[in-house]
Amino acid sequence: MNRLEELALIARCVAFDNRDAFGQLVETYRPMVMRFLLHLTLGDKLLADDLAQETFIKAYLNLRAFKGIARFKTWLMRIAYNEFYSECRRTREVPLDDSTAIAAEQRADNSATSPDVTLTVEQLLETLNEHERAAVTLFYIQDLPVRKIADILNMPEGTVKSHLHRAKQKMASTR
């Protein structure tokens, strides 16, 4: 969908409360949002589905706040990331950095018992904290440029690059 079609659908949603137009936006962007959330939730399909639903509800309710400066998908991905991060804060008993250390220790324990274990992408993503996991997912899996990732994660480009660098180091040392 090009930017003009996107803006026309958004205008129909805002001006006429056209739910069919919003449905077209959902159909277009749902696979991308689900893929992003599945990677962030480490494959938890039920949680990713709940977060995607909340993302689209919030997008619909706040559509009048969309200014059109960034692309709709960038704005939508930011909402999805905020939903994921809110869920982490709601349910997390262990601080972010400790959870990363615990996951890394578990990987080290597993690899010590069987040195020929090949780690999957999901297992490598488990070793990263939420910010690193989001940056890696957006950069390597969604193939977004650092500038857009910085917009979605609401952080400076240098911080995104740092998260990517640290993530690569962690994943390399985990293998």
Secondary structure, 3 states (H helix, E strand, C coil): CCHHHHHHHHHHHHHHCCHHHHHHHHHHHHHHHHHHHHHHCCCCHHHHHHHHHHHHHHHHHCHHHCCCCCCHHHHHHHHHHHHHHHHHHHHCCCCHHHHHHHHHHHHHHHHHHCCCCCCCHHHHHHCCCHHHHHHHHHHHHCCCCHHHHHHHHCCCHHHHHHHHHHHHHHHHHHC
